[in-house]
Amino acid sequence: MRTRIRFIAPLALAVIVTAACGESGSSGTGGDDGEGSQASGEACAPVPGDQLVVLEDDLALQNADNVIPAVNTAASEANPALLPALNAVSAVLTTEDLVNMNAAVDVERQSAEDVAAAWVEESGVTDGLEQGSGPIAVGGAGFTESIVLANVYANVLTAAGFDASVREVGSRELYLEALKQGTEIQAFPEYLATATEFLDGDEANVVASGDVQETLDALQPLAEAAGLTFGEPADAVDQNAFAVTTEFADQLGVTTLSELADACSDGSLILGGPAECPERPFCQPGLEETYGLEFASFQEYGDTGGPLTKAAIQQGEVSIGLVFSSDGALAQD
């Protein structure tokens, strides 16, 4: 299974699909109300708060969906400065950068072009770039982060001497085919694990993992066969993640999912997420099997990583909920 699959319909109509997390009305595993529970099963009850924070997936439950440049191999060979310019972005781009840029567009209503230009200027990413020339079209799918990253790539390529432009494209099936052809677009900001699984094309054959290098090694022969070349993955990652309020995290003194498991052995956690969460290996079963977490109950919300789930965490309906790691709502005030 893929942790998170983005499907962008033609004409830039964005539809997000995830393989994140089961079944409507599931109550999860249930808590242990026996004599051994701590604080009568209330140690890790929800704590409301305005600010959300993601707990680190320190045991790599989720696949490594790091941002990674994808380019047409022929274009890369004809333009030796192309991939190094995009790798320069990967060298400095962080998940915090993604969060802040998404927030600037989705919350502050700035344009993706202005946000991308500001990041390029502030990051110093264009210093000392190898110079190239000629037209390069960067593809961007129809959701905020992809369009921002496409504009980041185009700005950096322009600084490297290219005549760079951004072109919105359709579904992964369409834009990867266009990238293979290399006539309409020559570069694209992709996601490591999702691209790897897509190019493999066999749902029963899991080739991506939470290990960046192992997933990159699996991607390379698939990319070569498709006429694509991938650059260096950034530290920036957009994947399924689990968030709590900062008040909850501070109260328990936790920053990672392992620390949460150690602090919450009484089974008082309430988990929030989509209906599929209790059955999907990257959601409740993964948290239970990988981290040993126990849950008193599960609350279903119909918007995977969306405003209902985030509001439930903030309002103290659930202790922890499924979000996306680069969601603009995670920007620090």
C-alpha positions as CSV (number, residue, x, y, z in Angstrom):
1,M,0.0,0.0,0.0
2,R,1.1,3.6,-0.6
3,T,1.0,5.9,2.4
4,R,-0.3,8.8,0.5
5,I,-1.3,9.1,-3.1
6,R,-2.1,12.4,-4.7
7,F,-4.4,12.3,-7.7
8,I,-4.9,15.6,-9.5
9,A,-7.7,15.5,-12.0
10,P,-7.3,17.2,-15.4
11,L,-7.8,21.0,-15.6
12,A,-6.1,21.4,-12.2
13,L,-9.1,20.1,-10.2
14,A,-7.3,18.8,-7.1
15,V,-8.5,15.6,-5.4
16,I,-6.4,14.2,-2.6
17,V,-6.5,10.5,-2.1
18,T,-4.8,8.8,0.8
19,A,-4.1,5.3,1.8
20,A,-3.7,6.5,5.3
21,C,-5.9,5.0,7.7
22,G,-10.8,1.8,8.2
23,E,-14.1,1.2,9.0
24,S,-16.9,3.6,10.0
25,G,-17.9,3.4,13.6
26,S,-14.8,1.4,14.7
27,S,-13.9,2.0,18.3
28,G,-10.3,1.0,17.8
29,T,-8.6,-1.3,20.2
30,G,-10.2,0.0,23.4
31,G,-8.4,1.0,26.5
32,D,-7.5,-1.1,29.6
33,D,-9.6,0.0,32.5
34,G,-8.0,-2.6,34.8
35,E,-6.3,-1.9,38.1
36,G,-2.9,-1.3,36.4
37,S,-4.1,1.8,34.5
38,Q,-2.5,5.1,35.6
39,A,-4.6,8.1,36.8
40,S,-7.8,6.1,36.2
41,G,-7.1,6.1,32.5
42,E,-6.8,9.9,32.1
43,A,-3.0,10.4,31.8
44,C,-3.2,11.1,28.1
45,A,-6.7,12.4,27.7
46,P,-7.2,15.2,25.2
47,V,-5.9,18.6,26.0
48,P,-7.4,21.5,24.0
49,G,-5.2,24.2,22.5
50,D,-4.8,26.5,19.5
51,Q,-1.4,25.3,18.2
52,L,-0.8,21.9,16.7
53,V,2.5,20.1,16.7
54,V,3.5,16.9,14.8
55,L,5.2,14.2,16.9
56,E,8.3,12.8,15.2
57,D,7.8,9.4,13.5
58,D,11.1,8.3,15.0
59,L,10.7,4.6,14.0
60,A,9.8,5.4,10.4
61,L,6.2,4.1,10.3
62,Q,5.4,6.3,7.3
63,N,7.0,5.9,3.9
64,A,9.7,8.5,3.0
65,D,7.8,11.0,0.9
66,N,10.6,13.5,0.7
67,V,10.4,16.2,-2.0
68,I,12.6,15.2,-4.9
69,P,13.3,16.8,-8.3
70,A,12.2,14.7,-11.3
71,V,13.5,15.6,-14.8
72,N,13.4,14.2,-18.3
73,T,16.6,12.3,-18.8
74,A,17.2,13.6,-22.3
75,A,16.7,17.2,-21.1
76,S,19.1,16.6,-18.1
77,E,21.8,15.2,-20.4
78,A,21.4,18.1,-22.8
79,N,21.4,20.7,-20.0
80,P,24.1,19.7,-17.5
81,A,23.2,22.7,-15.2
82,L,19.5,21.6,-14.9
83,L,19.7,18.9,-12.2
84,P,22.4,20.6,-10.1
85,A,20.2,23.7,-9.8
86,L,17.3,21.6,-8.5
87,N,19.5,19.7,-6.2
88,A,20.5,23.0,-4.7
89,V,16.9,23.4,-3.7
90,S,16.9,20.0,-2.1
91,A,20.0,20.8,-0.1
92,V,18.2,23.6,1.9
93,L,14.5,22.9,1.7
94,T,12.9,21.7,5.0
95,T,9.5,20.5,6.1
96,E,9.2,23.8,8.1
97,D,9.7,25.7,4.9
98,L,6.9,23.7,3.3
99,V,4.6,24.4,6.3
100,N,5.4,28.1,6.2
101,M,4.9,28.5,2.5
102,N,1.7,26.5,2.5
103,A,0.4,28.7,5.3
104,A,1.4,31.9,3.4
105,V,-0.7,30.8,0.5
106,D,-3.6,29.0,2.2
107,V,-4.0,31.1,5.3
108,E,-2.4,34.5,4.5
109,R,-3.7,34.4,0.9
110,Q,-0.4,35.4,-0.7
111,S,0.2,34.2,-4.3
112,A,2.2,31.1,-4.8
113,E,4.5,33.1,-7.1
114,D,5.3,35.7,-4.5
115,V,5.8,33.1,-1.7
116,A,8.2,31.0,-3.9
117,A,10.1,34.1,-4.9
118,A,10.5,35.2,-1.3
119,W,11.8,31.8,-0.2
120,V,14.3,31.7,-3.1
121,E,15.6,35.1,-2.1
122,E,15.8,34.4,1.6
123,S,17.3,30.9,1.3
124,G,20.4,32.0,-0.7
125,V,19.8,28.9,-2.8
126,T,20.9,30.7,-6.1
127,D,24.4,31.5,-4.9
128,G,27.1,30.0,-7.0
129,L,24.8,28.0,-9.4
130,E,26.2,26.5,-12.5
131,Q,24.9,28.3,-15.5
132,G,22.8,26.9,-18.3
133,S,20.5,28.2,-21.1
134,G,17.4,27.4,-23.0
135,P,13.7,26.9,-22.2
136,I,12.7,24.6,-19.3
137,A,9.0,24.1,-18.3
138,V,8.4,23.0,-14.8
139,G,5.2,21.1,-14.1
140,G,3.0,21.7,-11.1
141,A,-0.1,19.8,-10.0
142,G,-3.2,21.6,-8.9
143,F,-2.6,21.9,-5.2
144,T,-0.9,24.6,-3.2
145,E,2.4,22.9,-2.3
146,S,3.1,21.6,-5.8
147,I,2.5,25.0,-7.4
148,V,4.7,26.7,-4.9
149,L,7.5,24.2,-5.4
150,A,7.1,24.5,-9.2
151,N,7.6,28.2,-8.9
152,V,10.6,27.7,-6.6
153,Y,12.2,25.4,-9.2
154,A,11.4,27.9,-12.0
155,N,12.9,30.8,-10.0
156,V,16.1,28.9,-9.3
157,L,16.4,27.7,-12.9
158,T,16.0,31.3,-14.1
159,A,18.8,32.3,-11.8
160,A,20.9,29.5,-13.4
161,G,20.4,31.1,-16.8
162,F,17.4,29.1,-18.1
163,D,14.3,30.5,-19.6
164,A,12.1,28.8,-17.0
165,S,8.3,28.7,-16.8
166,V,5.6,26.9,-14.8
167,R,2.8,24.9,-16.3
168,E,0.0,23.4,-14.4
169,V,-0.7,19.8,-15.3
170,G,-3.2,17.0,-14.5
171,S,-3.0,13.6,-12.8
172,R,0.2,11.8,-12.1
173,E,-0.6,9.4,-14.9
174,L,-0.7,12.4,-17.3
175,Y,2.2,14.5,-15.9
176,L,4.7,11.6,-15.6
177,E,3.9,10.6,-19.2
178,A,4.5,14.2,-20.3
179,L,7.7,14.3,-18.3
180,K,8.8,11.1,-20.0
181,Q,8.1,12.6,-23.4
182,G,9.9,15.8,-22.4
183,T,8.1,18.1,-24.9
184,E,5.6,19.9,-22.6
185,I,7.4,19.8,-19.3
186,Q,11.0,18.9,-18.5
187,A,11.0,19.1,-14.7
188,F,8.7,18.4,-11.8
189,P,8.8,18.5,-7.9
190,E,7.9,14.9,-7.0
191,Y,7.6,12.9,-3.8
192,L,10.0,10.0,-3.3
193,A,8.0,7.1,-2.0
194,T,4.8,7.9,-4.0
195,A,6.7,8.3,-7.2
196,T,8.6,5.0,-6.5
197,E,5.4,3.1,-5.9
198,F,3.7,4.6,-8.9
199,L,6.5,3.7,-11.3
200,D,6.6,0.2,-9.9
201,G,2.9,-0.1,-10.6
202,D,2.3,-3.3,-8.6
203,E,0.1,-2.8,-5.6
204,A,1.2,-6.2,-4.2
205,N,4.9,-5.3,-4.4
206,V,5.9,-2.8,-1.8
207,V,9.1,-1.1,-2.9
208,A,9.1,2.1,-0.9
209,S,9.8,2.3,2.9
210,G,10.5,4.8,5.6
211,D,14.2,4.6,4.7
212,V,15.1,7.4,2.3
213,Q,18.2,5.8,0.8
214,E,16.5,2.3,0.4
215,T,13.6,4.0,-1.3
216,L,15.9,6.0,-3.5
217,D,17.8,2.9,-4.5
218,A,14.5,1.2,-5.4
219,L,13.5,4.2,-7.5
220,Q,16.6,4.6,-9.6
221,P,16.1,1.5,-11.9
222,L,12.4,2.3,-12.3
223,A,13.2,5.9,-13.3
224,E,15.9,4.8,-15.7
225,A,13.5,2.4,-17.5
226,A,10.9,5.3,-17.8
227,G,13.4,7.8,-19.2
228,L,13.4,9.9,-16.0
229,T,16.2,11.1,-13.8
230,F,15.6,11.9,-10.1
231,G,17.9,14.3,-8.1
232,E,18.7,14.4,-4.5
233,P,15.8,14.2,-1.9
234,A,15.3,17.1,0.3
235,D,14.8,16.9,4.1
236,A,11.4,18.4,3.4
237,V,8.7,15.7,3.6
238,D,5.0,15.7,2.9
239,Q,3.5,12.5,4.4
240,N,1.0,11.3,6.9
241,A,1.8,12.5,10.4
242,F,0.2,12.6,13.8
243,A,-0.4,15.8,15.7
244,V,-1.3,16.9,19.2
245,T,-1.8,20.3,20.8
246,T,1.4,22.0,22.1
247,E,-0.3,22.0,25.5
248,F,-0.7,18.2,25.3
249,A,2.9,17.7,24.2
250,D,4.3,20.1,26.8
251,Q,2.2,18.6,29.6
252,L,3.6,15.1,28.9
253,G,7.1,16.3,27.7
254,V,6.9,14.4,24.4
255,T,8.2,15.2,21.0
256,T,8.2,11.8,19.4
257,L,5.8,8.9,19.0
258,S,8.1,6.6,21.0
259,E,8.0,9.1,23.9
260,L,4.2,9.2,23.6
261,A,4.0,5.5,23.9
262,D,6.2,5.5,27.0
263,A,4.1,8.3,28.6
264,C,0.7,6.8,27.7
265,S,0.8,3.2,28.8
266,D,-2.6,3.5,30.5
267,G,-4.5,3.3,27.2
268,S,-6.2,6.7,27.6
269,L,-5.4,8.1,24.2
270,I,-8.2,9.0,21.9
271,L,-7.3,8.8,18.2
272,G,-8.9,10.9,15.4
273,G,-8.8,10.2,11.7
274,P,-10.6,9.0,8.6
275,A,-12.9,6.0,8.6
276,E,-10.2,3.7,7.2
277,C,-7.7,4.5,10.0
278,P,-8.5,1.5,12.3
279,E,-7.7,-0.9,9.4
280,R,-4.9,0.8,7.5
281,P,-1.3,-0.3,8.4
282,F,0.0,3.3,8.3
283,C,-2.6,4.5,10.8
284,Q,-4.0,2.9,13.9
285,P,-2.6,-0.7,13.4
286,G,0.8,0.8,12.6
287,L,0.8,3.0,15.7
288,E,-0.1,-0.1,17.8
289,E,2.4,-2.5,16.2
290,T,5.3,-0.2,15.6
291,Y,5.1,2.0,18.7
292,G,3.0,-0.2,21.1
293,L,0.4,2.6,21.5
294,E,-2.9,1.7,23.0
295,F,-6.1,3.7,22.4
296,A,-9.2,4.1,24.5
297,S,-11.3,4.9,21.4
298,F,-11.2,6.1,17.8
299,Q,-13.2,9.1,16.5
300,E,-14.0,9.2,12.8
301,Y,-13.7,12.4,10.7
302,G,-14.5,12.4,7.1
303,D,-11.7,14.7,5.9
304,T,-8.4,13.0,5.9
305,G,-6.0,15.5,7.5
306,G,-8.5,18.2,7.0
307,P,-10.1,21.0,9.1
308,L,-12.5,18.7,11.0
309,T,-9.7,16.5,12.3
310,K,-7.5,19.4,13.2
311,A,-10.4,21.2,14.9
312,A,-11.1,18.0,16.9
313,I,-7.5,18.0,18.2
314,Q,-7.6,21.7,19.0
315,Q,-11.0,21.5,20.8
316,G,-9.9,18.5,22.9
317,E,-12.2,15.9,21.3
318,V,-9.2,13.6,20.5
319,S,-5.7,13.4,22.0
320,I,-4.0,12.8,18.7
321,G,-5.1,13.0,15.0
322,L,-3.9,12.2,11.5
323,V,-2.7,15.3,9.6
324,F,-0.2,15.9,6.8
325,S,3.3,16.8,7.9
326,S,3.5,20.0,5.7
327,D,0.1,21.3,6.4
328,G,0.1,25.1,6.7
329,A,-2.0,24.8,9.9
330,L,1.1,23.6,11.6
331,A,2.9,27.0,11.2
332,Q,4.1,28.3,14.5
333,D,2.4,31.6,15.6
